[in-house]
Amino acid sequence: MDEIKFTIDGIKVKTQKGDTILQAATKNGIYIPHLCHHPDLKPIGACRLCLVENEDGRLVTSCETPAKEGMKVSTTSKRVENSRKMVARLLIANHESECLTCAQNNQCQLQEIASFFGIENENITSLRHSLPEVPIDESNPFFTRDLKKCVLCGICVRTCRDRLGVSAIDFGFRGYETRITTLMDKPILESNCVSCGECVVACPTGALVPKENYKPSREIKTTCTYCGVGCGIYLGVRGEKIISARGDPEHPLSKGNLCVKGRYGFNFINHPNRLTKPLIKKDGVFEKVEWDEALEFAAQNLSKYDNNSFSAISSARCTNEDNYVLQKFTRVVMGTNNIDNSARSCHAPSVAALAESLGSGAMSNSINEIPHAKCLFLIGTNPTDSYPVLSMRIMDAIRNGAKIIVADPRNIDIARHADINIQHNPGTDVALIMGMIRVIIYEDLMDKEFIRERCENFDALLESLDEFDLETVEEITGVNQQKIVEAARLYAKTEPAAIFYSLGITEHSHGTDNVFALSNLALLTGNFGKPYSGVNPIRGQNNVQGSCDMGCLPDSYPGYQKVQNPDAQKKFENAWNSKLSPNIGLKILEMMESARKGEIKAMYIMGENPALSEPDSSNIVRALESTEFLIVQDLFMTETALRADLVLPAVSFAEKDGTFANADRRVQRVRQAIKPVGDSKLDWQIIAEIAKKMGIEGFDYGCSEDVAAEIAGLAPIYGGMYYSCLEEDSKQWPCYHEEHEGTAILHKEHFATENGKAKFIPLSYRKPAELPDEQYPLVLTTGRRIFHYHTSTMTGVNEGLKELYNHDPVEISPEDAEKIGVSDGDWVWVISRRGKIKSPALITDRSPEGLVFMAFHSPETKTNMITSPACDPVTKTPEFKYCAVKIEKCIR
């Protein structure tokens, strides 16, 4: 950007063109008092404390006034001083003055301003009114609202409205009675507040403060352990306890922002229910044992089983290093490729489809591009609940003028901000997308040069469009033809355009086809290989990308090198000094089926809870109970661990060094903040010690960094991911060597296919596997809610999060509720062909008639007892997003 020079108080300063006077002054170390300004928000000049005098003698707000070449401003003239001081005195006069007992003492901007102007209580006695009797709002479990300390700067209102798109609070009442309020002036807990704490962090006074406000003795920079965004955080430590978490303002994606889980969901780390000793089940009862006995017990039992009778499930919550060692153990020690991870239940269709069409199964672009995107097509994703900080980046894009297309069967929150909102019938994504493709082709909106130079198989795609005339598409999807045309035109004409999707696309019996369709759409319009474009699967868990990268897949070694490729097999045999199987292993649901049949006799599950997370979970439990020997390695006694013969206590992300790979292929450091709790051990360390007990060489790692170095030496896409290269900043794979900067955008010059060209895939529409009928007339779809993570293993021990959200309600439309005869809050039976569960009814217009929604977090509700085990034929990913149910009222 261009640099400009001007004068403040006779001092020559430099700043960037476009900066305001306040920004320029701050950069040059000149203090201008202010209260309503926040660097992440559009300036509004409300507090009038930042007034400066220009050359014309006019007082202007420095937060709103752009700095100009050669201008001269004064921040210290008598007019400026008098105006500012009067404003400050009025603000302080109407503010509660018990500073020493305020949680913001010495951090309050109003206190700083009072000190700057030398204002004491005796200076403002004549101005002081009696403070309004507004009771302190302590309804939220994590923070307190004290409106007697509010200066009406509006930062909290603008943060909630503009940055989050929530609008839980606003200005209310009039004149002297004006205050920040919720709808109907109810307590904040009864509003639509998502408890992220962004307003608390931004508040310049003590009006919003955390309930637990302990000062840490030190802070450790690390990466959040929840969703796939991979936010940067600082963990606050006192002694050997984590007491706080705050966002890293320098992080390239999260920029200091956190969601409710990232900011407040850390107390699981030191929770008294943590597993701290190994447990062996003896006569049906768990007994605590020492590590040597537990490791010997594991080694002796595992030695009984050959390669075809063992399987392992790795964890999207564990580090790359943990996952790498488990897949190596499975292949080297147990002699099988029966290794899989939770990506099987979510993004396996992304890996399969994008690898076939593009040559790489990961996000093509970067999350930090979102704020400057021109057009975002959000389909099958609910970012406000599932990826809240990514949703904040979408709100940044909306403020910057981006066009937004939302396609989801439910009326999700982000749809309120969409230019085009499509509510299509569930399970009809292929028809919708192919209908858009047909419009783009027939209206000649495609990128012909891109198709000619960089793609193949276009004619086959063209032929497959015969079954997707708009009348048919409308009949299948329930979407008006004109809206499909408008969406197609907006996506094709706005250059560039990016597609973001998640499990609403992949968790179907035709999930791979859904991803193929999105790839076709982006290829057709040339939306690859450039900023603000691409096809971008959003990963749901912190390291689901990394667990796949590490080879925790039945057909791939680390770095997606195929087990059936003789060269790859030989490479890893030489590296690991072991004979490896060339046969593709079992996927998770295949493992469970084999266990029920008695074919899989031993299983090792690290950091996953399939007893709750997999579909038709009663059958999963039967499979786990059918194994002869089950090892579960976790933080808590989960529903899966209860079925184990051996439970091994692992450490949390705060107790280990390692790396996570987030949704956009960004490999980031995880840093140890405290010692392992109790006698818990690092996941990779436990596995390595079992291998050594079994007499296998090659597991003599001294630390996590040793494991990372081995990964870098074997997986070319991680070739530059040594800790020394990641200490200062993250890198996105592929990163081929230590000097390589990483790859922010894939497919710039060619695709990662054999001939360098992307492939169009012809498609047909297939209905979901299980359709509603007279007996089961409703469709159930499942998903996440913002307050919990996966099966609540970590968040379920947080009383604050449980207060915000406990049981998984069934969201039902007013029309369906009236038919069934249920009212909001009534307890109902949700019944499928596999069983029934009890849940409170939540009547909402988010669900259209005929569609009900449930999350899968609550161990009491057990939503996955009733979901369908029908799978995508290519990847065996279950159809969590569609099954037939009926609802009956019950007495709790």
DOMIMAR-412026 format. One record per residue (C-alpha): residue in one letter; x, y, z. Coordinates in pm, whole numbers, plus 50000, padded with zeros to 5 digits. Example, Ala and Ser with C-alpha at 12.3 -4.5 7.8 and 13.67 -1.06 7.14 Angstrom:
2
A512304955050780/S513674989450714/
//
This chain:
892
M500005000050000/D501055036049942/E502675054650229/I501595089850325/K503165115950552/F501425141850767/T501835160551096/I500385153651442/D501125179951708/G504035192251499/I505525157451472/K505975143251124/V504515108151101/K504135081250836/T501245057550782/Q499555036950513/K497075052550275/G493575044550398/D494455046050767/T492445068950992/I494115095651204/L493595073751511/Q495225043851345/A498135065151231/A498595079851578/T498545045351738/K501145032151493/N503375061651576/G503035058851954/I500785089251999/Y497945083752249/I494495095952153/P491855085952410/H488895066052281/L486225042052405/C484015031852113/H486805023051869/H487784986651813/P490244976151543/D487944948351418/L484864970351382/K483804998551153/P484335031651338/I481235050751444/G482625080851638/A480085076851916/C482115084452228/R483595117652096/L486725112152305/C489005108852003/L488355144151875/V491265162151710/E491475196551551/N492295199751181/E493895228550991/D490505244850936/G489885246351310/R487215219451297/L486955192251559/V486735158351388/T486595122751517/S490015107451456/C488605072151441/E486515080851133/T488645107050955/P491145093650700/A494715105850724/K495735125850416/E499065135450268/G500395167850422/M497495173450662/K498145188851004/V496175179151312/S496345187851678/T495495164151961/T496405189052235/S494775222252145/K492685239052413/R489435232552224/V490295195652192/E491285192852558/N488145210352684/S485805189952464/R487385156852550/K487555164352920/M483895173552941/V482895141552759/A485115121252989/R483715137953303/L480155130653191/L480965094253120/I482755089153449/A480065107553646/N477475082353533/H479705052253592/E480025031253905/S483265041854067/E484295012054281/C487385005454072/L489434985754324/T486784958454349/C486134957553973/A487444927853775/Q488714952253512/N490784972753757/N494004984153584/Q492644970653253/C489714994853213/Q489965020352934/L487705044653119/Q490025042753418/E492945049553183/I491155079853039/A490355093453388/S494025090653475/F495025107453147/F492835137653221/G493505137553597/I489815134253680/E489025126854045/N485685120454214/E485515155754354/N485765169353996/I482505152853891/T480245154154200/S478075181454049/L477535160853733/R476745127753902/H473225113653873/S472025084654080/L472915053253889/P469995034253733/E468875004253935/V469754977053688/P470394943453853/I473604925353766/D472904897753515/E474694866253630/S472554842053431/N475334831553193/P477624805153343/F480774821353205/F480414859153236/T478614886953422/R476834917853283/D476864948653506/L475184976753314/K476015002253584/K479555000453448/C478485003453083/V479455034952888/L477215027052586/C480195025052352/G478294999052146/I481324976652095/C479484946252233/V476444953252012/R478534957151697/T480694926951778/C477644904851822/R475844918651516/D478634925251267/R481314900051359/L479134870751464/G475854877951289/V473974868551608/S472484901851728/A471684889052076/I471934924552218/D471144960052107/F470504995052238/G467184997552416/F464995023352595/R465565060852552/G467445090952684/Y469025086653026/E467425052053049/T469255039352738/R471065006852798/I472274975652620/T469514949952634/T468304917052497/L464994910352323/M462254918252578/D465024928152825/K465404892352942/P468544878253108/I471314870952860/L470914833452913/E467364835552772/S468524853452457/N470084838552145/C473574846252282/V476084819152185/S478324826352488/C481474829952277/G482814857452504/E483844879952214/C481884908852365/V483524902352703/V486994904352552/A486124935852356/C484384954752640/P486544984952741/T485134986753096/G483924962853366/A480414959653225/L481224925053086/V483674903753280/P484404866353305/K483184849453621/E486544832453659/N489184858953609/Y492334843753756/K495634857253636/P497944829953502/S501564828453605/R502524819453247/E500944813652906/I501704787352642/K500984793152273/T499254763252117/T496394751951890/C492774746551992/T491674710452033/Y488124713851904/C486954719151543/G488894718251218/V489484755951195/G492544752351417/C492344784851612/G495454798251781/I495184800352159/Y497214808652465/L496614785252759/G496984802553094/V498804781453352/R499094784653727/G501024756653892/E500054725353697/K496534736853619/I495044753353311/I493044783253436/S492344803253118/A492364803752741/R492554833952517/G492754838452141/D496034845251964/P495554878851789/E498424871351549/H496964838551425/P496364839751047/L492904823851063/S491334830451401/K492884865051458/G492254862951833/N488654850851804/L487374820051985/C484054802152024/V482434792052353/K484284758552358/G487674772952273/R487404800652534/Y485594783252818/G485714746052743/F489164738052885/N488354725053234/F488264688953113/I492074690353120/N492304690453501/H488914674653569/P488834650153864/N487164623653645/R490224620853419/L491664586153381/T494974586353567/K495844549353602/P495674519553365/L492634497453426/I492334460053366/K488924443953372/K488964414053604/D485754393953651/G483804422353496/V485254449253727/F488004474353642/E491044473953869/K493804499953875/V497234486353787/E500704500253728/W501954507053378/D504314477553359/E501494453053430/A499174470453182/L501764470552903/E502634434152964/F498914425352965/A498464443252631/A501534427152474/Q500674391752583/N497104393952460/L497874410952128/S500524384652055/K497724358852029/Y496194374451717/D497334373651358/N496964400951100/N493414393050988/S491924392751338/F493134427051456/S491974462351376/A492674497251506/I490774530151508/S492844561651536/S491714595551657/A490934628751495/R491474644151839/C495054631651875/T498164646351719/N499754636551391/E502504619651588/D500034598351785/N498194587851472/Y501384580151282/V502634556551551/L499304538151577/Q499134531451202/K502774520551206/F502014497051497/T499034482751310/R501054476050996/V504414466251141/V503514448751467/M500104434251381/G500754429051008/T497514443950876/N496104474850706/N492964473050924/I493434509151038/D490834536551001/N489794569051163/S486684590151218/A487054606250874/R485274574650761/S482164588150931/C482494622950785/H484854633050502/A485904600450338/P483744609850035/S485744642150006/V489004623050000/A487734597449749/A485904620749510/L488364649649503/A491314625849470/E489684610249162/S488584642548997/L491394666049104/G494174643749232/S493994656549592/G491254650949849/A491704681950065/M490594718350079/S491934735249767/N492204770149914/S492704786850252/I490374798350526/N492134832050550/E490914840150197/I487264840250306/P487034876750424/H487954889350077/A485914864249875/K483604876849602/C481094848249616/L480654820049868/F478464789949793/L477764773450129/I476094739650088/G475534712250342/T477304731650614/N476104750350923/P479184770851012/T477654791151295/D477154759351498/S479964737251368/Y482834761551293/P481994794251471/V485254812451401/L485104803151032/S481574817251041/M483064849751169/R485304850650862/I482164846150649/M480614875950828/D483794895550744/A483204886550378/I479584897750398/R480654931450540/N483124934250252/G480344929049997/A480584891749915/K477634874549750/I476354845149954/I474444814649832/V473244790750103/A471804756450026/D470554735650318/P467334716550390/R467034735850718/N466674773150766/I470094777050927/D471294809151091/I473764819450819/A470884819150568/R469664852150718/H472644868550551/A472354850950215/D471614867349881/I470024834449774/N468764809050027/I467884774649890/Q466024750050113/H466074718249909/N464714684550006/P467264664650205/G469274640049999/T468774658449667/D472134676449641/V473204659349318/A470024670149142/L470354705949268/I474004709749168/M473604692648832/G470624715248767/M472854745448829/I475484730448597/R472874726148325/V471894762948353/I475534774248335/I476194753448024/Y473004762447840/E473424799447917/D477064797647804/L478454809248139/M481214783148160/D484954789548135/K485634773347796/E489354779847795/F489814764248138/I487774733948034/R489754729947713/E493204734647865/R492874718848209/C489994693848208/E488874661448045/N485684640848009/F483454671247953/D481374653547687/A480454626047932/L479274652448181/L477244668847906/E475474636247822/S474604629748187/L472704662748204/D469844648547999/E468114636348316/F468494670048491/D466084692648304/L464824719748538/E461304705448564/T462744672648692/V465184690448922/E462374711149071/E460304679949130/I463214662049302/T464544691049509/G461384710349584/V463164742249475/N461564766349232/Q463294765748892/Q463854803048890/K465774801749218/I468034774449074/V468664796448769/E469424826648989/A471864806849202/A473624792848895/R473964827348740/L475224843549059/Y477854816449112/A478994816148749/K479034853748693/T480754863649017/E484474857748968/P486044841449151/A483614819849352/A484364795049629/I482444764549746/F482464754850113/Y480724723550234/S480814698150512/L478884668250639/G475544677850486/I477194667950157/T479274637950261/E477144618950514/H474814603750257/S474554570450080/H475564590549773/G478104613149949/T480864606649696/D478504616449413/N477644648549598/V481314658249612/F481804648849246/A478944672549161/L480594701449345/S483894694349174/N482094694748838/L480534728448920/A483834744849015/L485674730148714/L482954742048479/T483484778048590/G487284776848616/N487214781948990/F490464764549079/G494064774849120/K493424810949221/P492564829949539/Y488984830749669/S487914800249468/G488034762349485/V486154733749649/N486684734650022/P485554706750256/I485414719750614/R486704693650855/G484724688951175/Q487414678251421/N490734693951509/N492914667651339/V490674647351113/Q492764660350822/G495974650150996/S494784615351087/C494194609050716/D497514625350625/M499254601350864/G497994570450683/C495244560650928/L493334547450631/P493004511150517/D494364518750169/S497074544850230/Y500424548750398/P501364583250535/G501064610550271/Y498404591450073/Q500884566649928/K498804536349834/V499344502750001/Q498734484849671/N501494504349500/P504564481149499/D506984510449507/A505264525749808/Q505144492249983/K508854486649926/K509674521750046/F507914516850379/E509194481150420/N512734494550391/A512054523650626/W510314502450888/N512414471050836/S509304449750813/K507264429850564/L503984448250496/S500644436050367/P499644447550016/N495934441550090/I493534469950157/G492244467750512/L488804471250668/K486894503550715/I485284511251054/L481834496950989/E483404466950819/M485514461851131/M482384462151344/E480584437651120/S483624414751126/A483754417351504/R480104406951531/K480914376951311/G483894367751528/E486464375251256/I487974405851423/K488954393551766/A491144421751897/M490714459051857/Y492694489951963/I490674522351983/M492544554552050/G490604585952143/E487314577151974/N483904567552110/P482174546451843/A479614533752095/L477994568052060/S479404582551738/E478564555251486/P475124548451336/D472814521351468/S474964522751780/S473294493151952/N474894471351684/I478234489051740/V478054480952112/R477314444552030/A480374444251803/L482614458652073/E481314433352324/S481964405352074/T485714411652062/E487934388852265/F490344416752354/L489564453952339/I491994481852426/V490614517052466/Q492944546452517/D491274578952623/L490974607552871/F487744596153038/M485754564553094/T483674567252779/E480784545252669/T483294526652450/A485854523252730/L483234506452951/R483314476952707/A487104474052711/D489334447552866/L492144472752907/V491744510352948/L494854531652910/P494974567853040/A496184592152774/V497074629052797/S495174658652657/F496504683352403/A497664705752689/E500014678852817/K501864670352496/D503954683852212/G502904676351857/T501134689351550/F497564691851421/A496584696251055/N493504718051021/A490844719550750/D492944739450504/R495984716350531/R497704739350780/V500114720251005/Q500374737951341/R502314732151660/V500704718651973/R502804727252278/Q502904711452621/A501594735052889/I501494712253195/K502814678453302/P500664647553232/V497774644753476/G498304615953721/D500064586453560/S498684593153212/K501044590252916/L501354603552562/D499344582952313/W502294575452086/Q504434566852386/I501934540752509/I501754524452166/A505544524352127/E506004508352468/I503554480452380/A505464474552055/K508734471752246/K507134447852496/M506224426452195/G509844426252087/I509464448451781/E512184473151685/G511684507451530/F509684523751810/D512554539052009/Y511384575251993/G512804599152249/C510184626252202/S507394638251974/E509894656851760/D511564623951670/V508244610651541/A507654642451340/A511094639151181/E510294603451073/I507014615450919/A508844642950728/G511284617350592/L508574593950461/A505604615650357/P506694639550078/I503794663550140/Y505154667450497/G508784669550387/G509254704050540/M507184698850855/Y510034696151104/Y509394713451437/S512194737851365/C510284748651053/L506994752851240/E508234770951548/E507474805951423/D504604799151185/S502424771751040/K502744756950691/Q500214742050454/W500954709450276/P502304700550035/C505534713450184/Y508334693350026/H511454704350211/E512624726350497/E513004757450282/H509584752750118/E507014778650228/G504094754850194/T501164756449954/A498224779450025/I496384772249699/L496334738649523/H496044732349147/K497554765649035/E499204752848718/H498134716648698/F496114691248890/A497704663049089/T496444636548848/E498604614648625/N498134637048319/G497774669648515/K494154674448409/A491014674448620/K488224650648534/F484514657848497/I482394629848642/P479004621548485/L476324615348748/S472834601948801/Y470494610149086/R470004582949348/K467474585149627/P468524580949991/A468704545050109/E465844546850360/L462744566350261/P459814577150479/D456534558250455/E453184557150634/Q454714540850942/Y457764563750956/P456584595850786/L459344619950891/V462974624050786/L465594627451061/T468834645850986/T471624650551239/G474344675851303/R476284696251557/R475384723551806/I477794750751905/F478024742352276/H479404706952254/Y481954686652066/H481404652451912/T480114628152180/S480824653052463/T483734633252607/M485504666252680/T482704692052685/G480314669752881/V482294674653202/N481974712553177/E479024723253393/G478754756853219/L478444741252875/K475914716153009/E473894744853153/L473804760952809/Y472944728152633/N472394693752780/H469934669352623/D469754668452243/P466244680952160/V464414670651847/E463794701751638/I460394699251473/S458344722851257/P455204739151396/E453144720751130/D454464686451231/A454154694551601/E450484703451553/K449834670951365/I451474650251636/G449944670351919/V453134680852099/S454054714252249/D457444730252293/G459344712252570/D457194680852567/W459144648452593/V458694626352291/W459804592752156/V461794595051833/I461424560851671/S463184545551373/R463394510251239/R466344504451475/G464934515951805/K463664546151994/I465104574152206/K463564599852438/S464064636852371/P462454670652445/A460664686752150/L461904720352026/I459374736151792/T461134758751543/D460834772151192/R464424760951130/S462934727251039/P460604725850738/E457544703650745/G458484667050720/L462084671550844/V463284668651204/F466774675351335/M468844662351625/A472434666651738/F474434636351855/H476284650752156/S474344638552456/P475244604652607/E471794604652767/T469894609852442/K472034585752230/T470794598951895/N472864574251695/M470894545051832/I468294552951566/T470364565751271/S470744545250956/P473754522750890/A473224526250514/C476534536450355/D478024553350056/P479114523949837/V482534538849760/T483694549750104/K481344531850348/T480484565450504/P477174562250690/E474044581750595/F473754602050917/K471874629150731/Y468824608650632/C466664582350796/A462934576850839/V461394582251184/K458134588151360/I457514608751673/E455144600451957/K454424620252270/C455554603752593/I455454609652965/R458964615053091/
//
